[in-house]
């Protein structure tokens, strides 16, 4: 399984570290962070290549969120599962529902932890899942 993470700042790096044992992780950012990705054992690639992933996590700053949605909306594969980690759920869920095509699935997430509070492990941590448009929610909630 491939998971793409758009945004390789603090939270994007944190997610990559947590998920790399479960899947092949591909990350991208507006800044070339290939060296940092290699150091933690994930692949840094172009946005275009990352968009071939069937699961994509948006970990971009809130002020860039809608811009990124517009940038990727016409390049997503049908059936792709899009998740976000923004803290403002009404904003991000409404934006994803409004901008992303009907043929992709959307789950808004709100991790109740971050790189500082769960630096060693996310085991036992809680995460809010908001089913915007997905049949996969119950599968992921069971992981």
N, CA, C and O atoms as a GROMACS GRO file, in nm:
protein
  572
    1UNK      N    1   0.084  -0.117   0.000
    1UNK     CA    2   0.000   0.000   0.000
    1UNK      C    3   0.089   0.124   0.000
    1UNK      O    4   0.190   0.130   0.071
    2UNK      N    5   0.050   0.224  -0.080
    2UNK     CA    6   0.122   0.352  -0.085
    2UNK      C    7   0.036   0.460  -0.022
    2UNK      O    8  -0.084   0.469  -0.048
    3UNK      N    9   0.099   0.541   0.062
    3UNK     CA   10   0.034   0.657   0.122
    3UNK      C   11   0.117   0.778   0.085
    3UNK      O   12   0.238   0.780   0.106
    4UNK      N   13   0.052   0.879   0.029
    4UNK     CA   14   0.118   1.004  -0.003
    4UNK      C   15   0.087   1.108   0.102
    4UNK      O   16  -0.027   1.119   0.147
    5UNK      N   17   0.186   1.184   0.141
    5UNK     CA   18   0.167   1.294   0.236
    5UNK      C   19   0.211   1.423   0.169
    5UNK      O   20   0.327   1.439   0.134
    6UNK      N   21   0.117   1.514   0.152
    6UNK     CA   22   0.146   1.645   0.094
    6UNK      C   23   0.171   1.741   0.209
    6UNK      O   24   0.080   1.770   0.287
    7UNK      N   25   0.292   1.789   0.218
    7UNK     CA   26   0.333   1.877   0.327
    7UNK      C   27   0.427   1.799   0.419
    7UNK      O   28   0.386   1.704   0.484
    8UNK      N   29   0.552   1.841   0.424
    8UNK     CA   30   0.651   1.768   0.502
    8UNK      C   31   0.711   1.859   0.608
    8UNK      O   32   0.832   1.866   0.629
    9UNK      N   33   0.620   1.930   0.676
    9UNK     CA   34   0.658   2.010   0.792
    9UNK      C   35   0.654   1.922   0.916
    9UNK      O   36   0.668   1.800   0.905
   10UNK      N   37   0.636   1.981   1.033
   10UNK     CA   38   0.637   1.904   1.157
   10UNK      C   39   0.536   1.790   1.157
   10UNK      O   40   0.571   1.677   1.190
   11UNK      N   41   0.411   1.818   1.121
   11UNK     CA   42   0.309   1.713   1.128
   11UNK      C   43   0.325   1.613   1.015
   11UNK      O   44   0.304   1.494   1.037
   12UNK      N   45   0.361   1.658   0.896
   12UNK     CA   46   0.384   1.565   0.785
   12UNK      C   47   0.497   1.468   0.816
   12UNK      O   48   0.485   1.349   0.787
   13UNK      N   49   0.606   1.517   0.874
   13UNK     CA   50   0.718   1.430   0.914
   13UNK      C   51   0.674   1.333   1.022
   13UNK      O   52   0.709   1.215   1.018
   14UNK      N   53   0.597   1.384   1.117
   14UNK     CA   54   0.547   1.299   1.225
   14UNK      C   55   0.462   1.185   1.170
   14UNK      O   56   0.479   1.070   1.211
   15UNK      N   57   0.370   1.217   1.078
   15UNK     CA   58   0.284   1.114   1.019
   15UNK      C   59   0.368   1.012   0.940
   15UNK      O   60   0.344   0.892   0.949
   16UNK      N   61   0.465   1.061   0.865
   16UNK     CA   62   0.550   0.971   0.787
   16UNK      C   63   0.623   0.872   0.878
   16UNK      O   64   0.630   0.753   0.847
   17UNK      N   65   0.677   0.921   0.988
   17UNK     CA   66   0.747   0.834   1.082
   17UNK      C   67   0.654   0.728   1.139
   17UNK      O   68   0.692   0.612   1.153
   18UNK      N   69   0.531   0.768   1.171
   18UNK     CA   70   0.436   0.676   1.232
   18UNK      C   71   0.385   0.571   1.134
   18UNK      O   72   0.356   0.458   1.173
   19UNK      N   73   0.374   0.607   1.006
   19UNK     CA   74   0.312   0.519   0.908
   19UNK      C   75   0.412   0.435   0.827
   19UNK      O   76   0.371   0.340   0.760
   20UNK      N   77   0.539   0.466   0.833
   20UNK     CA   78   0.637   0.402   0.742
   20UNK      C   79   0.649   0.252   0.762
   20UNK      O   80   0.691   0.182   0.670
   21UNK      N   81   0.614   0.200   0.877
   21UNK     CA   82   0.620   0.056   0.900
   21UNK      C   83   0.495  -0.015   0.846
   21UNK      O   84   0.494  -0.138   0.832
   22UNK      N   85   0.391   0.062   0.816
   22UNK     CA   86   0.264   0.005   0.769
   22UNK      C   87   0.247   0.012   0.618
   22UNK      O   88   0.169  -0.065   0.562
   23UNK      N   89   0.319   0.103   0.552
   23UNK     CA   90   0.299   0.125   0.409
   23UNK      C   91   0.422   0.193   0.350
   23UNK      O   92   0.510   0.239   0.422
   24UNK      N   93   0.425   0.197   0.218
   24UNK     CA   94   0.527   0.275   0.148
   24UNK      C   95   0.481   0.420   0.154
   24UNK      O   96   0.371   0.453   0.109
   25UNK      N   97   0.564   0.506   0.209
   25UNK     CA   98   0.528   0.646   0.227
   25UNK      C   99   0.602   0.732   0.126
   25UNK      O  100   0.725   0.725   0.113
   26UNK      N  101   0.525   0.815   0.056
   26UNK     CA  102   0.581   0.911  -0.038
   26UNK      C  103   0.541   1.049   0.013
   26UNK      O  104   0.424   1.073   0.044
   27UNK      N  105   0.637   1.139   0.021
   27UNK     CA  106   0.610   1.274   0.071
   27UNK      C  107   0.652   1.378  -0.032
   27UNK      O  108   0.737   1.353  -0.118
   28UNK      N  109   0.589   1.494  -0.020
   28UNK     CA  110   0.630   1.606  -0.104
   28UNK      C  111   0.608   1.735  -0.027
   28UNK      O  112   0.533   1.738   0.071
   29UNK      N  113   0.673   1.840  -0.071
   29UNK     CA  114   0.663   1.971  -0.007
   29UNK      C  115   0.702   2.075  -0.111
   29UNK      O  116   0.758   2.042  -0.215
   30UNK      N  117   0.672   2.200  -0.082
   30UNK     CA  118   0.711   2.307  -0.174
   30UNK      C  119   0.862   2.329  -0.172
   30UNK      O  120   0.919   2.387  -0.264
   31UNK      N  121   0.926   2.283  -0.065
   31UNK     CA  122   1.072   2.290  -0.051
   31UNK      C  123   1.127   2.149  -0.068
   31UNK      O  124   1.066   2.054  -0.019
   32UNK      N  125   1.239   2.134  -0.136
   32UNK     CA  126   1.299   2.003  -0.153
   32UNK      C  127   1.353   1.954  -0.018
   32UNK      O  128   1.451   2.007   0.035
   33UNK      N  129   1.288   1.852   0.035
   33UNK     CA  130   1.328   1.794   0.163
   33UNK      C  131   1.366   1.647   0.145
   33UNK      O  132   1.340   1.563   0.231
   34UNK      N  133   1.428   1.619   0.033
   34UNK     CA  134   1.468   1.482   0.000
   34UNK      C  135   1.562   1.423   0.106
   34UNK      O  136   1.547   1.307   0.145
   35UNK      N  137   1.657   1.502   0.153
   35UNK     CA  138   1.753   1.454   0.253
   35UNK      C  139   1.681   1.418   0.384
   35UNK      O  140   1.709   1.314   0.443
   36UNK      N  141   1.589   1.503   0.428
   36UNK     CA  142   1.515   1.476   0.552
   36UNK      C  143   1.428   1.352   0.538
   36UNK      O  144   1.415   1.273   0.632
   37UNK      N  145   1.368   1.334   0.421
   37UNK     CA  146   1.284   1.216   0.397
   37UNK      C  147   1.369   1.090   0.402
   37UNK      O  148   1.331   0.990   0.464
   38UNK      N  149   1.483   1.094   0.338
   38UNK     CA  150   1.573   0.978   0.337
   38UNK      C  151   1.618   0.942   0.478
   38UNK      O  152   1.629   0.824   0.512
   39UNK      N  153   1.645   1.044   0.559
   39UNK     CA  154   1.690   1.022   0.697
   39UNK      C  155   1.588   0.944   0.780
   39UNK      O  156   1.627   0.867   0.868
   40UNK      N  157   1.460   0.963   0.753
   40UNK     CA  158   1.359   0.889   0.831
   40UNK      C  159   1.307   0.766   0.757
   40UNK      O  160   1.223   0.693   0.809
   41UNK      N  161   1.357   0.744   0.636
   41UNK     CA  162   1.324   0.620   0.565
   41UNK      C  163   1.199   0.626   0.479
   41UNK      O  164   1.132   0.524   0.460
   42UNK      N  165   1.168   0.744   0.426
   42UNK     CA  166   1.055   0.756   0.333
   42UNK      C  167   1.105   0.821   0.204
   42UNK      O  168   1.216   0.874   0.198
   43UNK      N  169   1.021   0.817   0.102
   43UNK     CA  170   1.061   0.868  -0.029
   43UNK      C  171   1.005   1.009  -0.052
   43UNK      O  172   0.886   1.033  -0.034
   44UNK      N  173   1.092   1.100  -0.092
   44UNK     CA  174   1.050   1.235  -0.133
   44UNK      C  175   1.034   1.232  -0.284
   44UNK      O  176   1.124   1.186  -0.355
   45UNK      N  177   0.921   1.281  -0.334
   45UNK     CA  178   0.895   1.276  -0.478
   45UNK      C  179   0.815   1.399  -0.519
   45UNK      O  180   0.777   1.481  -0.436
   46UNK      N  181   0.791   1.410  -0.647
   46UNK     CA  182   0.713   1.523  -0.699
   46UNK      C  183   0.566   1.507  -0.661
   46UNK      O  184   0.520   1.397  -0.632
   47UNK      N  185   0.496   1.616  -0.662
   47UNK     CA  186   0.352   1.612  -0.636
   47UNK      C  187   0.282   1.524  -0.738
   47UNK      O  188   0.192   1.447  -0.703
   48UNK      N  189   0.321   1.534  -0.864
   48UNK     CA  190   0.258   1.456  -0.970
   48UNK      C  191   0.271   1.306  -0.945
   48UNK      O  192   0.175   1.231  -0.962
   49UNK      N  193   0.389   1.261  -0.905
   49UNK     CA  194   0.408   1.119  -0.875
   49UNK      C  195   0.333   1.077  -0.748
   49UNK      O  196   0.276   0.968  -0.744
   50UNK      N  197   0.333   1.162  -0.647
   50UNK     CA  198   0.263   1.132  -0.523
   50UNK      C  199   0.113   1.113  -0.548
   50UNK      O  200   0.050   1.031  -0.482
   51UNK      N  201   0.057   1.187  -0.642
   51UNK     CA  202  -0.086   1.180  -0.670
   51UNK      C  203  -0.130   1.048  -0.731
   51UNK      O  204  -0.249   1.028  -0.755
   52UNK      N  205  -0.037   0.957  -0.757
   52UNK     CA  206  -0.071   0.823  -0.803
   52UNK      C  207  -0.106   0.732  -0.685
   52UNK      O  208  -0.151   0.620  -0.704
   53UNK      N  209  -0.084   0.780  -0.563
   53UNK     CA  210  -0.116   0.703  -0.442
   53UNK      C  211  -0.267   0.695  -0.427
   53UNK      O  212  -0.339   0.787  -0.465
   54UNK      N  213  -0.316   0.584  -0.373
   54UNK     CA  214  -0.460   0.566  -0.350
   54UNK      C  215  -0.505   0.627  -0.218
   54UNK      O  216  -0.625   0.644  -0.196
   55UNK      N  217  -0.410   0.661  -0.130
   55UNK     CA  218  -0.441   0.729  -0.004
   55UNK      C  219  -0.349   0.850   0.002
   55UNK      O  220  -0.227   0.838  -0.012
   56UNK      N  221  -0.408   0.967   0.025
   56UNK     CA  222  -0.331   1.091   0.032
   56UNK      C  223  -0.372   1.168   0.157
   56UNK      O  224  -0.491   1.189   0.183
   57UNK      N  225  -0.272   1.209   0.234
   57UNK     CA  226  -0.295   1.289   0.354
   57UNK      C  227  -0.248   1.431   0.326
   57UNK      O  228  -0.134   1.453   0.285
   58UNK      N  229  -0.335   1.527   0.349
   58UNK     CA  230  -0.301   1.668   0.333
   58UNK      C  231  -0.255   1.723   0.467
   58UNK      O  232  -0.332   1.729   0.562
   59UNK      N  233  -0.129   1.763   0.473
   59UNK     CA  234  -0.070   1.818   0.594
   59UNK      C  235  -0.008   1.954   0.563
   59UNK      O  236   0.106   1.982   0.598
   60UNK      N  237  -0.087   2.036   0.496
   60UNK     CA  238  -0.040   2.168   0.455
   60UNK      C  239  -0.096   2.275   0.549
   60UNK      O  240  -0.198   2.252   0.613
   61UNK      N  241  -0.029   2.389   0.558
   61UNK     CA  242  -0.081   2.497   0.643
   61UNK      C  243  -0.222   2.540   0.599
   61UNK      O  244  -0.255   2.536   0.480
   62UNK      N  245  -0.302   2.578   0.696
   62UNK     CA  246  -0.441   2.617   0.671
   62UNK      C  247  -0.452   2.723   0.561
   62UNK      O  248  -0.543   2.718   0.479
   63UNK      N  249  -0.360   2.818   0.559
   63UNK     CA  250  -0.369   2.926   0.460
   63UNK      C  251  -0.342   2.878   0.318
   63UNK      O  252  -0.374   2.947   0.222
   64UNK      N  253  -0.283   2.760   0.304
   64UNK     CA  254  -0.255   2.703   0.171
   64UNK      C  255  -0.349   2.589   0.135
   64UNK      O  256  -0.336   2.531   0.027
   65UNK      N  257  -0.442   2.557   0.222
   65UNK     CA  258  -0.525   2.438   0.207
   65UNK      C  259  -0.609   2.442   0.079
   65UNK      O  260  -0.603   2.348  -0.001
   66UNK      N  261  -0.688   2.548   0.058
   66UNK     CA  262  -0.774   2.555  -0.061
   66UNK      C  263  -0.692   2.563  -0.189
   66UNK      O  264  -0.730   2.505  -0.291
   67UNK      N  265  -0.580   2.633  -0.184
   67UNK     CA  266  -0.492   2.642  -0.301
   67UNK      C  267  -0.445   2.502  -0.340
   67UNK      O  268  -0.444   2.468  -0.458
   68UNK      N  269  -0.407   2.421  -0.242
   68UNK     CA  270  -0.360   2.285  -0.271
   68UNK      C  271  -0.475   2.199  -0.326
   68UNK      O  272  -0.454   2.121  -0.419
   69UNK      N  273  -0.594   2.212  -0.270
   69UNK     CA  274  -0.708   2.136  -0.322
   69UNK      C  275  -0.732   2.167  -0.469
   69UNK      O  276  -0.755   2.077  -0.549
   70UNK      N  277  -0.727   2.294  -0.505
   70UNK     CA  278  -0.746   2.333  -0.646
   70UNK      C  279  -0.632   2.278  -0.734
   70UNK      O  280  -0.654   2.242  -0.849
   71UNK      N  281  -0.514   2.274  -0.679
   71UNK     CA  282  -0.397   2.226  -0.754
   71UNK      C  283  -0.407   2.077  -0.785
   71UNK      O  284  -0.361   2.033  -0.891
   72UNK      N  285  -0.465   1.998  -0.694
   72UNK     CA  286  -0.467   1.852  -0.712
   72UNK      C  287  -0.599   1.797  -0.766
   72UNK      O  288  -0.603   1.684  -0.813
   73UNK      N  289  -0.705   1.873  -0.760
   73UNK     CA  290  -0.840   1.819  -0.786
   73UNK      C  291  -0.855   1.748  -0.920
   73UNK      O  292  -0.927   1.648  -0.928
   74UNK      N  293  -0.793   1.797  -1.023
   74UNK     CA  294  -0.808   1.736  -1.156
   74UNK      C  295  -0.705   1.627  -1.184
   74UNK      O  296  -0.705   1.568  -1.293
   75UNK      N  297  -0.618   1.599  -1.088
   75UNK     CA  298  -0.511   1.501  -1.108
   75UNK      C  299  -0.528   1.376  -1.022
   75UNK      O  300  -0.446   1.284  -1.028
   76UNK      N  301  -0.634   1.372  -0.941
   76UNK     CA  302  -0.655   1.259  -0.850
   76UNK      C  303  -0.713   1.140  -0.924
   76UNK      O  304  -0.796   1.156  -1.013
   77UNK      N  305  -0.670   1.020  -0.887
   77UNK     CA  306  -0.725   0.898  -0.944
   77UNK      C  307  -0.864   0.873  -0.886
   77UNK      O  308  -0.886   0.899  -0.768
   78UNK      N  309  -0.958   0.824  -0.966
   78UNK     CA  310  -1.089   0.789  -0.911
   78UNK      C  311  -1.073   0.688  -0.797
   78UNK      O  312  -0.994   0.594  -0.806
   79UNK      N  313  -1.148   0.708  -0.690
   79UNK     CA  314  -1.142   0.618  -0.576
   79UNK      C  315  -1.035   0.651  -0.474
   79UNK      O  316  -1.026   0.584  -0.371
   80UNK      N  317  -0.954   0.753  -0.501
   80UNK     CA  318  -0.852   0.794  -0.404
   80UNK      C  319  -0.919   0.835  -0.274
   80UNK      O  320  -1.025   0.898  -0.274
   81UNK      N  321  -0.856   0.799  -0.163
   81UNK     CA  322  -0.902   0.841  -0.032
   81UNK      C  323  -0.818   0.959   0.012
   81UNK      O  324  -0.696   0.949   0.024
   82UNK      N  325  -0.883   1.072   0.036
   82UNK     CA  326  -0.816   1.194   0.080
   82UNK      C  327  -0.848   1.218   0.227
   82UNK      O  328  -0.964   1.215   0.268
   83UNK      N  329  -0.743   1.240   0.306
   83UNK     CA  330  -0.758   1.273   0.447
   83UNK      C  331  -0.684   1.403   0.474
   83UNK      O  332  -0.587   1.435   0.406
   84UNK      N  333  -0.729   1.477   0.573
   84UNK     CA  334  -0.656   1.598   0.612
   84UNK      C  335  -0.627   1.591   0.761
   84UNK      O  336  -0.688   1.511   0.834
   85UNK      N  337  -0.536   1.674   0.807
   85UNK     CA  338  -0.504   1.680   0.949
   85UNK      C  339  -0.520   1.823   1.003
   85UNK      O  340  -0.459   1.858   1.104
   86UNK      N  341  -0.601   1.903   0.935
   86UNK     CA  342  -0.626   2.041   0.980
   86UNK      C  343  -0.705   2.039   1.111
   86UNK      O  344  -0.784   1.947   1.135
   87UNK      N  345  -0.684   2.138   1.193
   87UNK     CA  346  -0.754   2.143   1.321
   87UNK      C  347  -0.894   2.206   1.308
   87UNK      O  348  -0.978   2.184   1.394
   88UNK      N  349  -0.918   2.281   1.204
   88UNK     CA  350  -1.050   2.343   1.184
   88UNK      C  351  -1.134   2.256   1.092
   88UNK      O  352  -1.131   2.273   0.970
   89UNK      N  353  -1.207   2.162   1.150
   89UNK     CA  354  -1.277   2.060   1.072
   89UNK      C  355  -1.386   2.114   0.982
   89UNK      O  356  -1.398   2.069   0.869
   90UNK      N  357  -1.465   2.209   1.027
   90UNK     CA  358  -1.571   2.261   0.941
   90UNK      C  359  -1.510   2.323   0.816
   90UNK      O  360  -1.559   2.301   0.705
   91UNK      N  361  -1.405   2.401   0.834
   91UNK     CA  362  -1.337   2.464   0.721
   91UNK      C  363  -1.284   2.360   0.623
   91UNK      O  364  -1.316   2.363   0.505
   92UNK      N  365  -1.202   2.266   0.673
   92UNK     CA  366  -1.136   2.172   0.583
   92UNK      C  367  -1.236   2.075   0.520
   92UNK      O  368  -1.225   2.045   0.401
   93UNK      N  369  -1.331   2.025   0.596
   93UNK     CA  370  -1.428   1.930   0.541
   93UNK      C  371  -1.515   1.997   0.435
   93UNK      O  372  -1.541   1.938   0.330
   94UNK      N  373  -1.560   2.118   0.461
   94UNK     CA  374  -1.640   2.190   0.361
   94UNK      C  375  -1.559   2.219   0.236
   94UNK      O  376  -1.610   2.206   0.125
   95UNK      N  377  -1.434   2.257   0.253
   95UNK     CA  378  -1.348   2.287   0.138
   95UNK      C  379  -1.324   2.162   0.054
   95UNK      O  380  -1.332   2.168  -0.069
   96UNK      N  381  -1.296   2.050   0.119
   96UNK     CA  382  -1.272   1.926   0.043
   96UNK      C  383  -1.397   1.882  -0.031
   96UNK      O  384  -1.391   1.841  -0.147
   97UNK      N  385  -1.511   1.890   0.036
   97UNK     CA  386  -1.638   1.850  -0.027
   97UNK      C  387  -1.671   1.939  -0.146
   97UNK      O  388  -1.718   1.892  -0.249
   98UNK      N  389  -1.645   2.068  -0.132
   98UNK     CA  390  -1.676   2.166  -0.237
   98UNK      C  391  -1.580   2.155  -0.356
   98UNK      O  392  -1.624   2.166  -0.470
   99UNK      N  393  -1.452   2.134  -0.330
   99UNK     CA  394  -1.350   2.145  -0.436
   99UNK      C  395  -1.314   2.011  -0.500
   99UNK      O  396  -1.295   2.005  -0.621
  100UNK      N  397  -1.306   1.906  -0.421
  100UNK     CA  398  -1.260   1.778  -0.476
  100UNK      C  399  -1.370   1.708  -0.555
  100UNK      O  400  -1.488   1.723  -0.524
  101UNK      N  401  -1.333   1.632  -0.658
  101UNK     CA  402  -1.433   1.566  -0.743
  101UNK      C  403  -1.511   1.459  -0.668
  101UNK      O  404  -1.464   1.403  -0.568
  102UNK      N  405  -1.631   1.432  -0.717
  102UNK     CA  406  -1.720   1.333  -0.655
  102UNK      C  407  -1.662   1.192  -0.656
  102UNK      O  408  -1.703   1.109  -0.575
  103UNK      N  409  -1.568   1.164  -0.745
  103UNK     CA  410  -1.515   1.027  -0.756
  103UNK      C  411  -1.400   0.997  -0.659
  103UNK      O  412  -1.335   0.893  -0.671
  104UNK      N  413  -1.373   1.086  -0.564
  104UNK     CA  414  -1.276   1.057  -0.459
  104UNK      C  415  -1.348   1.052  -0.324
  104UNK      O  416  -1.452   1.114  -0.305
  105UNK      N  417  -1.290   0.976  -0.233
  105UNK     CA  418  -1.347   0.963  -0.100
  105UNK      C  419  -1.275   1.058  -0.006
  105UNK      O  420  -1.156   1.084  -0.021
  106UNK      N  421  -1.350   1.110   0.093
  106UNK     CA  422  -1.295   1.214   0.181
  106UNK      C  423  -1.326   1.180   0.326
  106UNK      O  424  -1.441   1.154   0.362
  107UNK      N  425  -1.222   1.182   0.408
  107UNK     CA  426  -1.238   1.171   0.553
  107UNK      C  427  -1.159   1.283   0.617
  107UNK      O  428  -1.038   1.295   0.596
  108UNK      N  429  -1.227   1.365   0.694
  108UNK     CA  430  -1.159   1.468   0.771
  108UNK      C  431  -1.109   1.405   0.900
  108UNK      O  432  -1.183   1.332   0.966
  109UNK      N  433  -0.986   1.433   0.937
  109UNK     CA  434  -0.933   1.378   1.062
  109UNK      C  435  -0.886   1.491   1.152
  109UNK      O  436  -0.842   1.596   1.105
  110UNK      N  437  -0.897   1.467   1.280
  110UNK     CA  438  -0.844   1.563   1.377
  110UNK      C  439  -0.770   1.483   1.486
  110UNK      O  440  -0.830   1.443   1.585
  111UNK      N  441  -0.640   1.462   1.465
  111UNK     CA  442  -0.563   1.391   1.567
  111UNK      C  443  -0.565   1.472   1.698
  111UNK      O  444  -0.540   1.593   1.697
  112UNK      N  445  -0.592   1.406   1.807
  112UNK     CA  446  -0.593   1.472   1.937
  112UNK      C  447  -0.456   1.458   2.003
  112UNK      O  448  -0.444   1.437   2.124
  113UNK      N  449  -0.354   1.469   1.918
  113UNK     CA  450  -0.215   1.457   1.960
  113UNK      C  451  -0.130   1.522   1.852
  113UNK      O  452  -0.182   1.559   1.747
  114UNK      N  453  -0.005   1.535   1.876
  114UNK     CA  454   0.085   1.591   1.777
  114UNK      C  455   0.226   1.544   1.801
  114UNK      O  456   0.250   1.459   1.887
  115UNK      N  457   0.321   1.597   1.726
  115UNK     CA  458   0.460   1.554   1.737
  115UNK      C  459   0.518   1.568   1.878
  115UNK      O  460   0.604   1.490   1.918
  116UNK      N  461   0.471   1.667   1.953
  116UNK     CA  462   0.524   1.688   2.088
  116UNK      C  463   0.464   1.590   2.189
  116UNK      O  464   0.535   1.540   2.276
  117UNK      N  465   0.334   1.563   2.177
  117UNK     CA  466   0.268   1.478   2.277
  117UNK      C  467   0.278   1.329   2.247
  117UNK      O  468   0.255   1.247   2.335
  118UNK      N  469   0.310   1.294   2.124
  118UNK     CA  470   0.317   1.152   2.086
  118UNK      C  471   0.446   1.122   2.012
  118UNK      O  472   0.445   1.045   1.915
  119UNK      N  473   0.555   1.181   2.055
  119UNK     CA  474   0.680   1.169   1.979
  119UNK      C  475   0.730   1.026   1.966
  119UNK      O  476   0.796   0.994   1.867
  120UNK      N  477   0.701   0.939   2.062
  120UNK     CA  478   0.749   0.801   2.055
  120UNK      C  479   0.652   0.707   1.985
  120UNK      O  480   0.693   0.617   1.912
  121UNK      N  481   0.522   0.728   2.008
  121UNK     CA  482   0.422   0.636   1.954
  121UNK      C  483   0.284   0.702   1.956
  121UNK      O  484   0.256   0.789   2.039
  122UNK      N  485   0.198   0.660   1.864
  122UNK     CA  486   0.060   0.707   1.867
  122UNK      C  487  -0.032   0.601   1.931
  122UNK      O  488  -0.153   0.619   1.936
  123UNK      N  489   0.027   0.494   1.978
  123UNK     CA  490  -0.052   0.388   2.041
  123UNK      C  491  -0.131   0.446   2.158
  123UNK      O  492  -0.076   0.512   2.246
  124UNK      N  493  -0.262   0.420   2.156
  124UNK     CA  494  -0.350   0.469   2.261
  124UNK      C  495  -0.398   0.611   2.243
  124UNK      O  496  -0.483   0.658   2.319
  125UNK      N  497  -0.347   0.681   2.142
  125UNK     CA  498  -0.390   0.818   2.117
  125UNK      C  499  -0.524   0.818   2.043
  125UNK      O  500  -0.558   0.721   1.975
  126UNK      N  501  -0.597   0.924   2.057
  126UNK     CA  502  -0.730   0.934   1.995
  126UNK      C  503  -0.724   1.024   1.872
  126UNK      O  504  -0.645   1.118   1.864
  127UNK      N  505  -0.812   0.992   1.777
  127UNK     CA  506  -0.823   1.072   1.655
  127UNK      C  507  -0.970   1.078   1.616
  127UNK      O  508  -1.040   0.977   1.616
  128UNK      N  509  -1.016   1.197   1.584
  128UNK     CA  510  -1.153   1.216   1.541
  128UNK      C  511  -1.158   1.193   1.390
  128UNK      O  512  -1.076   1.247   1.316
  129UNK      N  513  -1.256   1.114   1.344
  129UNK     CA  514  -1.275   1.088   1.201
  129UNK      C  515  -1.410   1.144   1.160
  129UNK      O  516  -1.513   1.112   1.220
  130UNK      N  517  -1.411   1.227   1.057
  130UNK     CA  518  -1.534   1.287   1.006
  130UNK      C  519  -1.559   1.235   0.865
  130UNK      O  520  -1.485   1.268   0.772
  131UNK      N  521  -1.661   1.154   0.850
  131UNK     CA  522  -1.691   1.098   0.719
  131UNK      C  523  -1.759   1.203   0.632
  131UNK      O  524  -1.879   1.228   0.645
  132UNK      N  525  -1.682   1.263   0.546
  132UNK     CA  526  -1.735   1.363   0.453
  132UNK      C  527  -1.800   1.292   0.335
  132UNK      O  528  -1.912   1.323   0.295
  133UNK      N  529  -1.726   1.195   0.281
  133UNK     CA  530  -1.776   1.120   0.165
  133UNK      C  531  -1.689   0.996   0.148
  133UNK      O  532  -1.598   0.994   0.064
  134UNK      N  533  -1.717   0.891   0.227
  134UNK     CA  534  -1.635   0.771   0.217
  134UNK      C  535  -1.709   0.647   0.264
  134UNK      O  536  -1.784   0.649   0.362
  135UNK      N  537  -1.685   0.538   0.192
  135UNK     CA  538  -1.732   0.407   0.233
  135UNK      C  539  -1.624   0.336   0.313
  135UNK      O  540  -1.649   0.231   0.372
  136UNK      N  541  -1.503   0.393   0.316
  136UNK     CA  542  -1.388   0.330   0.379
  136UNK      C  543  -1.373   0.367   0.526
  136UNK      O  544  -1.284   0.314   0.592
  137UNK      N  545  -1.456   0.455   0.579
  137UNK     CA  546  -1.438   0.505   0.715
  137UNK      C  547  -1.434   0.392   0.817
  137UNK      O  548  -1.346   0.390   0.903
  138UNK      N  549  -1.524   0.299   0.810
  138UNK     CA  550  -1.529   0.195   0.912
  138UNK      C  551  -1.409   0.102   0.902
  138UNK      O  552  -1.363   0.050   1.003
  139UNK      N  553  -1.358   0.080   0.782
  139UNK     CA  554  -1.237   0.001   0.766
  139UNK      C  555  -1.121   0.068   0.837
  139UNK      O  556  -1.047   0.004   0.912
  140UNK      N  557  -1.104   0.198   0.814
  140UNK     CA  558  -0.992   0.270   0.873
  140UNK      C  559  -1.008   0.287   1.023
  140UNK      O  560  -0.909   0.286   1.096
  141UNK      N  561  -1.132   0.303   1.069
  141UNK     CA  562  -1.152   0.320   1.212
  141UNK      C  563  -1.111   0.194   1.288
  141UNK      O  564  -1.076   0.201   1.405
  142UNK      N  565  -1.114   0.079   1.220
  142UNK     CA  566  -1.077  -0.046   1.284
  142UNK      C  567  -0.928  -0.074   1.285
  142UNK      O  568  -0.885  -0.170   1.347
  143UNK      N  569  -0.848   0.008   1.218
  143UNK     CA  570  -0.704  -0.018   1.211
  143UNK      C  571  -0.635   0.014   1.342
  143UNK      O  572  -0.514  -0.002   1.354
   0.00000   0.00000   0.00000
